[in-house]
Amino acid sequence: MTQTERQKTQEEAVAALIEKGVTYSVKRKGVLRYLFPDFKIKIEPPTLGVLYSISSCFAAMEIDEEKVEESPLTYGFALVEENAHNLSRAIAYAILADKFLIKSIGGLVSRYIMWQFTPRDMFMIVVNILTMCGTADFINSIRLIKGVCLAEAKNRIE
């Protein structure tokens, strides 16, 4: 298998995963782990409204790269304190993926995620959310729309 064939196969696999969504199995913490040891969540590609909600959570996080390099441990704990709620809220919005559900139980699911997910679980889910969001596709579609609008404006002027 050549390099281009391997890359094409990987791209097709990623596209298939993005279309179907990803299911996770997370082990419960606390008393519920005895009754229901794990639970499954499914994250599907977000709609534009859900993408807007998720991106507002990520935009609220502020990370100073210089402080991370200076004192990673101390600043790392400060980052957890400042951004844990925003991160769990973004994951909750991706899981719920519906405007009504986000408005009604988004805060409850966010708090549940904070107390049930390990940092590793959160990292895996965030990576897949960012992959499924297709932010590159979104930005390219905005560029295309802007280009079309500019082309139409030039035709109207002439």
PyMOL CGO cylinders between C-alpha atoms (Angstrom):
from pymol import cmd
from pymol.cgo import CYLINDER

trace = [
    CYLINDER, 0.00, 0.00, 0.00, 1.50, 3.31, -1.04, 0.3, 1, 1, 1, 1, 1, 1,
    CYLINDER, 1.50, 3.31, -1.04, 1.54, 6.43, 1.09, 0.3, 1, 1, 1, 1, 1, 1,
    CYLINDER, 1.54, 6.43, 1.09, -1.23, 8.13, -0.92, 0.3, 1, 1, 1, 1, 1, 1,
    CYLINDER, -1.23, 8.13, -0.92, -3.46, 5.04, -0.70, 0.3, 1, 1, 1, 1, 1, 1,
    CYLINDER, -3.46, 5.04, -0.70, -2.88, 4.83, 3.05, 0.3, 1, 1, 1, 1, 1, 1,
    CYLINDER, -2.88, 4.83, 3.05, -3.70, 8.52, 3.47, 0.3, 1, 1, 1, 1, 1, 1,
    CYLINDER, -3.70, 8.52, 3.47, -6.85, 8.17, 1.36, 0.3, 1, 1, 1, 1, 1, 1,
    CYLINDER, -6.85, 8.17, 1.36, -7.97, 5.17, 3.44, 0.3, 1, 1, 1, 1, 1, 1,
    CYLINDER, -7.97, 5.17, 3.44, -7.41, 7.12, 6.65, 0.3, 1, 1, 1, 1, 1, 1,
    CYLINDER, -7.41, 7.12, 6.65, -9.40, 10.09, 5.32, 0.3, 1, 1, 1, 1, 1, 1,
    CYLINDER, -9.40, 10.09, 5.32, -12.29, 7.81, 4.34, 0.3, 1, 1, 1, 1, 1, 1,
    CYLINDER, -12.29, 7.81, 4.34, -12.26, 6.18, 7.79, 0.3, 1, 1, 1, 1, 1, 1,
    CYLINDER, -12.26, 6.18, 7.79, -12.34, 9.57, 9.51, 0.3, 1, 1, 1, 1, 1, 1,
    CYLINDER, -12.34, 9.57, 9.51, -15.20, 10.73, 7.26, 0.3, 1, 1, 1, 1, 1, 1,
    CYLINDER, -15.20, 10.73, 7.26, -17.18, 7.58, 8.07, 0.3, 1, 1, 1, 1, 1, 1,
    CYLINDER, -17.18, 7.58, 8.07, -16.63, 8.08, 11.80, 0.3, 1, 1, 1, 1, 1, 1,
    CYLINDER, -16.63, 8.08, 11.80, -17.66, 11.70, 11.58, 0.3, 1, 1, 1, 1, 1, 1,
    CYLINDER, -17.66, 11.70, 11.58, -20.89, 10.86, 9.74, 0.3, 1, 1, 1, 1, 1, 1,
    CYLINDER, -20.89, 10.86, 9.74, -21.95, 8.11, 12.16, 0.3, 1, 1, 1, 1, 1, 1,
    CYLINDER, -21.95, 8.11, 12.16, -20.75, 9.71, 15.37, 0.3, 1, 1, 1, 1, 1, 1,
    CYLINDER, -20.75, 9.71, 15.37, -18.74, 8.16, 18.18, 0.3, 1, 1, 1, 1, 1, 1,
    CYLINDER, -18.74, 8.16, 18.18, -20.02, 6.16, 21.16, 0.3, 1, 1, 1, 1, 1, 1,
    CYLINDER, -20.02, 6.16, 21.16, -18.13, 6.16, 24.46, 0.3, 1, 1, 1, 1, 1, 1,
    CYLINDER, -18.13, 6.16, 24.46, -18.45, 3.91, 27.46, 0.3, 1, 1, 1, 1, 1, 1,
    CYLINDER, -18.45, 3.91, 27.46, -17.58, 5.72, 30.70, 0.3, 1, 1, 1, 1, 1, 1,
    CYLINDER, -17.58, 5.72, 30.70, -17.26, 4.06, 34.11, 0.3, 1, 1, 1, 1, 1, 1,
    CYLINDER, -17.26, 4.06, 34.11, -19.43, 5.60, 36.80, 0.3, 1, 1, 1, 1, 1, 1,
    CYLINDER, -19.43, 5.60, 36.80, -18.09, 7.01, 40.03, 0.3, 1, 1, 1, 1, 1, 1,
    CYLINDER, -18.09, 7.01, 40.03, -19.79, 7.06, 43.41, 0.3, 1, 1, 1, 1, 1, 1,
    CYLINDER, -19.79, 7.06, 43.41, -22.74, 5.01, 44.63, 0.3, 1, 1, 1, 1, 1, 1,
    CYLINDER, -22.74, 5.01, 44.63, -24.30, 4.48, 41.20, 0.3, 1, 1, 1, 1, 1, 1,
    CYLINDER, -24.30, 4.48, 41.20, -21.31, 2.41, 40.06, 0.3, 1, 1, 1, 1, 1, 1,
    CYLINDER, -21.31, 2.41, 40.06, -22.70, -0.57, 42.01, 0.3, 1, 1, 1, 1, 1, 1,
    CYLINDER, -22.70, -0.57, 42.01, -26.07, -0.49, 40.26, 0.3, 1, 1, 1, 1, 1, 1,
    CYLINDER, -26.07, -0.49, 40.26, -24.96, 0.72, 36.82, 0.3, 1, 1, 1, 1, 1, 1,
    CYLINDER, -24.96, 0.72, 36.82, -21.17, 0.24, 36.42, 0.3, 1, 1, 1, 1, 1, 1,
    CYLINDER, -21.17, 0.24, 36.42, -20.83, 2.17, 33.17, 0.3, 1, 1, 1, 1, 1, 1,
    CYLINDER, -20.83, 2.17, 33.17, -22.89, 4.33, 30.86, 0.3, 1, 1, 1, 1, 1, 1,
    CYLINDER, -22.89, 4.33, 30.86, -22.70, 5.07, 27.17, 0.3, 1, 1, 1, 1, 1, 1,
    CYLINDER, -22.70, 5.07, 27.17, -22.81, 8.41, 25.47, 0.3, 1, 1, 1, 1, 1, 1,
    CYLINDER, -22.81, 8.41, 25.47, -22.97, 9.13, 21.77, 0.3, 1, 1, 1, 1, 1, 1,
    CYLINDER, -22.97, 9.13, 21.77, -21.55, 12.24, 20.16, 0.3, 1, 1, 1, 1, 1, 1,
    CYLINDER, -21.55, 12.24, 20.16, -22.76, 13.02, 16.66, 0.3, 1, 1, 1, 1, 1, 1,
    CYLINDER, -22.76, 13.02, 16.66, -21.69, 15.76, 14.26, 0.3, 1, 1, 1, 1, 1, 1,
    CYLINDER, -21.69, 15.76, 14.26, -23.14, 19.01, 15.61, 0.3, 1, 1, 1, 1, 1, 1,
    CYLINDER, -23.14, 19.01, 15.61, -25.57, 21.29, 13.84, 0.3, 1, 1, 1, 1, 1, 1,
    CYLINDER, -25.57, 21.29, 13.84, -24.66, 24.93, 13.39, 0.3, 1, 1, 1, 1, 1, 1,
    CYLINDER, -24.66, 24.93, 13.39, -26.57, 25.97, 16.54, 0.3, 1, 1, 1, 1, 1, 1,
    CYLINDER, -26.57, 25.97, 16.54, -24.83, 23.34, 18.67, 0.3, 1, 1, 1, 1, 1, 1,
    CYLINDER, -24.83, 23.34, 18.67, -21.48, 24.33, 17.11, 0.3, 1, 1, 1, 1, 1, 1,
    CYLINDER, -21.48, 24.33, 17.11, -22.19, 27.93, 18.13, 0.3, 1, 1, 1, 1, 1, 1,
    CYLINDER, -22.19, 27.93, 18.13, -22.89, 26.86, 21.72, 0.3, 1, 1, 1, 1, 1, 1,
    CYLINDER, -22.89, 26.86, 21.72, -19.81, 24.66, 21.91, 0.3, 1, 1, 1, 1, 1, 1,
    CYLINDER, -19.81, 24.66, 21.91, -17.55, 27.32, 20.41, 0.3, 1, 1, 1, 1, 1, 1,
    CYLINDER, -17.55, 27.32, 20.41, -18.78, 29.92, 22.90, 0.3, 1, 1, 1, 1, 1, 1,
    CYLINDER, -18.78, 29.92, 22.90, -17.70, 27.58, 25.72, 0.3, 1, 1, 1, 1, 1, 1,
    CYLINDER, -17.70, 27.58, 25.72, -14.27, 27.06, 24.18, 0.3, 1, 1, 1, 1, 1, 1,
    CYLINDER, -14.27, 27.06, 24.18, -13.89, 30.79, 23.49, 0.3, 1, 1, 1, 1, 1, 1,
    CYLINDER, -13.89, 30.79, 23.49, -14.51, 31.56, 27.16, 0.3, 1, 1, 1, 1, 1, 1,
    CYLINDER, -14.51, 31.56, 27.16, -11.36, 29.61, 28.08, 0.3, 1, 1, 1, 1, 1, 1,
    CYLINDER, -11.36, 29.61, 28.08, -8.24, 31.72, 28.32, 0.3, 1, 1, 1, 1, 1, 1,
    CYLINDER, -8.24, 31.72, 28.32, -4.86, 29.97, 28.36, 0.3, 1, 1, 1, 1, 1, 1,
    CYLINDER, -4.86, 29.97, 28.36, -1.59, 31.90, 28.49, 0.3, 1, 1, 1, 1, 1, 1,
    CYLINDER, -1.59, 31.90, 28.49, 1.07, 29.76, 26.80, 0.3, 1, 1, 1, 1, 1, 1,
    CYLINDER, 1.07, 29.76, 26.80, 3.92, 31.68, 28.44, 0.3, 1, 1, 1, 1, 1, 1,
    CYLINDER, 3.92, 31.68, 28.44, 2.60, 30.93, 31.93, 0.3, 1, 1, 1, 1, 1, 1,
    CYLINDER, 2.60, 30.93, 31.93, 2.21, 27.27, 31.00, 0.3, 1, 1, 1, 1, 1, 1,
    CYLINDER, 2.21, 27.27, 31.00, 5.90, 27.11, 30.04, 0.3, 1, 1, 1, 1, 1, 1,
    CYLINDER, 5.90, 27.11, 30.04, 7.04, 29.05, 33.14, 0.3, 1, 1, 1, 1, 1, 1,
    CYLINDER, 7.04, 29.05, 33.14, 5.21, 27.01, 35.79, 0.3, 1, 1, 1, 1, 1, 1,
    CYLINDER, 5.21, 27.01, 35.79, 3.19, 24.16, 34.28, 0.3, 1, 1, 1, 1, 1, 1,
    CYLINDER, 3.19, 24.16, 34.28, 2.08, 22.60, 37.56, 0.3, 1, 1, 1, 1, 1, 1,
    CYLINDER, 2.08, 22.60, 37.56, 1.00, 25.75, 39.38, 0.3, 1, 1, 1, 1, 1, 1,
    CYLINDER, 1.00, 25.75, 39.38, -0.64, 27.32, 36.35, 0.3, 1, 1, 1, 1, 1, 1,
    CYLINDER, -0.64, 27.32, 36.35, -2.19, 23.96, 35.43, 0.3, 1, 1, 1, 1, 1, 1,
    CYLINDER, -2.19, 23.96, 35.43, -4.14, 23.87, 38.68, 0.3, 1, 1, 1, 1, 1, 1,
    CYLINDER, -4.14, 23.87, 38.68, -5.24, 27.47, 38.12, 0.3, 1, 1, 1, 1, 1, 1,
    CYLINDER, -5.24, 27.47, 38.12, -6.44, 26.52, 34.63, 0.3, 1, 1, 1, 1, 1, 1,
    CYLINDER, -6.44, 26.52, 34.63, -8.51, 23.67, 36.02, 0.3, 1, 1, 1, 1, 1, 1,
    CYLINDER, -8.51, 23.67, 36.02, -10.17, 26.03, 38.46, 0.3, 1, 1, 1, 1, 1, 1,
    CYLINDER, -10.17, 26.03, 38.46, -10.93, 28.60, 35.75, 0.3, 1, 1, 1, 1, 1, 1,
    CYLINDER, -10.93, 28.60, 35.75, -11.91, 26.34, 32.84, 0.3, 1, 1, 1, 1, 1, 1,
    CYLINDER, -11.91, 26.34, 32.84, -13.29, 23.04, 34.14, 0.3, 1, 1, 1, 1, 1, 1,
    CYLINDER, -13.29, 23.04, 34.14, -16.87, 24.26, 34.04, 0.3, 1, 1, 1, 1, 1, 1,
    CYLINDER, -16.87, 24.26, 34.04, -16.55, 25.64, 30.50, 0.3, 1, 1, 1, 1, 1, 1,
    CYLINDER, -16.55, 25.64, 30.50, -15.05, 22.37, 29.28, 0.3, 1, 1, 1, 1, 1, 1,
    CYLINDER, -15.05, 22.37, 29.28, -17.72, 20.22, 30.90, 0.3, 1, 1, 1, 1, 1, 1,
    CYLINDER, -17.72, 20.22, 30.90, -20.40, 22.55, 29.52, 0.3, 1, 1, 1, 1, 1, 1,
    CYLINDER, -20.40, 22.55, 29.52, -18.99, 22.17, 25.98, 0.3, 1, 1, 1, 1, 1, 1,
    CYLINDER, -18.99, 22.17, 25.98, -19.02, 18.38, 26.34, 0.3, 1, 1, 1, 1, 1, 1,
    CYLINDER, -19.02, 18.38, 26.34, -22.59, 18.47, 27.69, 0.3, 1, 1, 1, 1, 1, 1,
    CYLINDER, -22.59, 18.47, 27.69, -23.73, 20.56, 24.72, 0.3, 1, 1, 1, 1, 1, 1,
    CYLINDER, -23.73, 20.56, 24.72, -22.11, 18.12, 22.30, 0.3, 1, 1, 1, 1, 1, 1,
    CYLINDER, -22.11, 18.12, 22.30, -23.79, 15.16, 24.01, 0.3, 1, 1, 1, 1, 1, 1,
    CYLINDER, -23.79, 15.16, 24.01, -27.24, 16.75, 24.19, 0.3, 1, 1, 1, 1, 1, 1,
    CYLINDER, -27.24, 16.75, 24.19, -27.09, 18.30, 20.69, 0.3, 1, 1, 1, 1, 1, 1,
    CYLINDER, -27.09, 18.30, 20.69, -30.55, 19.86, 20.89, 0.3, 1, 1, 1, 1, 1, 1,
    CYLINDER, -30.55, 19.86, 20.89, -31.51, 23.45, 21.73, 0.3, 1, 1, 1, 1, 1, 1,
    CYLINDER, -31.51, 23.45, 21.73, -34.33, 22.49, 24.09, 0.3, 1, 1, 1, 1, 1, 1,
    CYLINDER, -34.33, 22.49, 24.09, -32.23, 19.90, 25.93, 0.3, 1, 1, 1, 1, 1, 1,
    CYLINDER, -32.23, 19.90, 25.93, -29.28, 22.28, 26.21, 0.3, 1, 1, 1, 1, 1, 1,
    CYLINDER, -29.28, 22.28, 26.21, -31.47, 25.02, 27.70, 0.3, 1, 1, 1, 1, 1, 1,
    CYLINDER, -31.47, 25.02, 27.70, -33.38, 22.71, 30.05, 0.3, 1, 1, 1, 1, 1, 1,
    CYLINDER, -33.38, 22.71, 30.05, -30.81, 20.22, 31.39, 0.3, 1, 1, 1, 1, 1, 1,
    CYLINDER, -30.81, 20.22, 31.39, -27.47, 21.46, 30.02, 0.3, 1, 1, 1, 1, 1, 1,
    CYLINDER, -27.47, 21.46, 30.02, -26.30, 22.77, 33.40, 0.3, 1, 1, 1, 1, 1, 1,
    CYLINDER, -26.30, 22.77, 33.40, -27.26, 19.56, 35.17, 0.3, 1, 1, 1, 1, 1, 1,
    CYLINDER, -27.26, 19.56, 35.17, -25.46, 17.38, 32.62, 0.3, 1, 1, 1, 1, 1, 1,
    CYLINDER, -25.46, 17.38, 32.62, -22.44, 19.68, 32.79, 0.3, 1, 1, 1, 1, 1, 1,
    CYLINDER, -22.44, 19.68, 32.79, -22.17, 19.27, 36.56, 0.3, 1, 1, 1, 1, 1, 1,
    CYLINDER, -22.17, 19.27, 36.56, -22.65, 15.51, 36.24, 0.3, 1, 1, 1, 1, 1, 1,
    CYLINDER, -22.65, 15.51, 36.24, -19.81, 15.35, 33.70, 0.3, 1, 1, 1, 1, 1, 1,
    CYLINDER, -19.81, 15.35, 33.70, -17.51, 17.27, 36.05, 0.3, 1, 1, 1, 1, 1, 1,
    CYLINDER, -17.51, 17.27, 36.05, -17.99, 14.65, 38.76, 0.3, 1, 1, 1, 1, 1, 1,
    CYLINDER, -17.99, 14.65, 38.76, -18.07, 11.52, 36.58, 0.3, 1, 1, 1, 1, 1, 1,
    CYLINDER, -18.07, 11.52, 36.58, -15.45, 11.96, 33.84, 0.3, 1, 1, 1, 1, 1, 1,
    CYLINDER, -15.45, 11.96, 33.84, -11.73, 11.56, 34.37, 0.3, 1, 1, 1, 1, 1, 1,
    CYLINDER, -11.73, 11.56, 34.37, -9.38, 14.04, 32.66, 0.3, 1, 1, 1, 1, 1, 1,
    CYLINDER, -9.38, 14.04, 32.66, -8.45, 11.31, 30.18, 0.3, 1, 1, 1, 1, 1, 1,
    CYLINDER, -8.45, 11.31, 30.18, -12.13, 10.73, 29.29, 0.3, 1, 1, 1, 1, 1, 1,
    CYLINDER, -12.13, 10.73, 29.29, -12.62, 14.46, 28.81, 0.3, 1, 1, 1, 1, 1, 1,
    CYLINDER, -12.62, 14.46, 28.81, -9.54, 14.74, 26.63, 0.3, 1, 1, 1, 1, 1, 1,
    CYLINDER, -9.54, 14.74, 26.63, -10.64, 11.88, 24.34, 0.3, 1, 1, 1, 1, 1, 1,
    CYLINDER, -10.64, 11.88, 24.34, -14.12, 13.34, 23.99, 0.3, 1, 1, 1, 1, 1, 1,
    CYLINDER, -14.12, 13.34, 23.99, -12.88, 16.89, 23.34, 0.3, 1, 1, 1, 1, 1, 1,
    CYLINDER, -12.88, 16.89, 23.34, -10.52, 15.68, 20.61, 0.3, 1, 1, 1, 1, 1, 1,
    CYLINDER, -10.52, 15.68, 20.61, -13.39, 13.90, 18.88, 0.3, 1, 1, 1, 1, 1, 1,
    CYLINDER, -13.39, 13.90, 18.88, -15.72, 16.86, 19.32, 0.3, 1, 1, 1, 1, 1, 1,
    CYLINDER, -15.72, 16.86, 19.32, -13.20, 19.15, 17.67, 0.3, 1, 1, 1, 1, 1, 1,
    CYLINDER, -13.20, 19.15, 17.67, -12.73, 16.63, 14.85, 0.3, 1, 1, 1, 1, 1, 1,
    CYLINDER, -12.73, 16.63, 14.85, -16.47, 16.27, 14.31, 0.3, 1, 1, 1, 1, 1, 1,
    CYLINDER, -16.47, 16.27, 14.31, -17.14, 19.99, 14.46, 0.3, 1, 1, 1, 1, 1, 1,
    CYLINDER, -17.14, 19.99, 14.46, -15.27, 20.37, 11.21, 0.3, 1, 1, 1, 1, 1, 1,
    CYLINDER, -15.27, 20.37, 11.21, -14.16, 23.87, 12.06, 0.3, 1, 1, 1, 1, 1, 1,
    CYLINDER, -14.16, 23.87, 12.06, -11.96, 23.90, 8.96, 0.3, 1, 1, 1, 1, 1, 1,
    CYLINDER, -11.96, 23.90, 8.96, -15.00, 23.09, 6.80, 0.3, 1, 1, 1, 1, 1, 1,
    CYLINDER, -15.00, 23.09, 6.80, -17.00, 25.77, 8.60, 0.3, 1, 1, 1, 1, 1, 1,
    CYLINDER, -17.00, 25.77, 8.60, -14.33, 28.42, 8.03, 0.3, 1, 1, 1, 1, 1, 1,
    CYLINDER, -14.33, 28.42, 8.03, -14.00, 27.42, 4.37, 0.3, 1, 1, 1, 1, 1, 1,
    CYLINDER, -14.00, 27.42, 4.37, -17.77, 27.67, 3.88, 0.3, 1, 1, 1, 1, 1, 1,
    CYLINDER, -17.77, 27.67, 3.88, -17.70, 31.19, 5.36, 0.3, 1, 1, 1, 1, 1, 1,
    CYLINDER, -17.70, 31.19, 5.36, -14.89, 32.11, 2.97, 0.3, 1, 1, 1, 1, 1, 1,
    CYLINDER, -14.89, 32.11, 2.97, -16.90, 30.71, 0.07, 0.3, 1, 1, 1, 1, 1, 1,
    CYLINDER, -16.90, 30.71, 0.07, -20.01, 32.65, 1.06, 0.3, 1, 1, 1, 1, 1, 1,
    CYLINDER, -20.01, 32.65, 1.06, -17.99, 35.82, 1.48, 0.3, 1, 1, 1, 1, 1, 1,
    CYLINDER, -17.99, 35.82, 1.48, -16.39, 35.30, -1.92, 0.3, 1, 1, 1, 1, 1, 1,
    CYLINDER, -16.39, 35.30, -1.92, -19.77, 34.75, -3.57, 0.3, 1, 1, 1, 1, 1, 1,
    CYLINDER, -19.77, 34.75, -3.57, -21.19, 37.86, -1.91, 0.3, 1, 1, 1, 1, 1, 1,
    CYLINDER, -21.19, 37.86, -1.91, -18.21, 39.94, -3.06, 0.3, 1, 1, 1, 1, 1, 1,
    CYLINDER, -18.21, 39.94, -3.06, -18.57, 38.61, -6.61, 0.3, 1, 1, 1, 1, 1, 1,
    CYLINDER, -18.57, 38.61, -6.61, -22.27, 39.48, -6.62, 0.3, 1, 1, 1, 1, 1, 1,
    CYLINDER, -22.27, 39.48, -6.62, -21.54, 42.96, -5.29, 0.3, 1, 1, 1, 1, 1, 1,
    CYLINDER, -21.54, 42.96, -5.29, -19.02, 43.59, -8.10, 0.3, 1, 1, 1, 1, 1, 1,
    CYLINDER, -19.02, 43.59, -8.10, -21.53, 42.45, -10.73, 0.3, 1, 1, 1, 1, 1, 1,
    CYLINDER, -21.53, 42.45, -10.73, -24.17, 44.79, -9.31, 0.3, 1, 1, 1, 1, 1, 1,
    CYLINDER, -24.17, 44.79, -9.31, -21.81, 47.77, -9.40, 0.3, 1, 1, 1, 1, 1, 1,
    CYLINDER, -21.81, 47.77, -9.40, -20.79, 47.19, -12.97, 0.3, 1, 1, 1, 1, 1, 1,
]
cmd.load_cgo(trace, "trace")
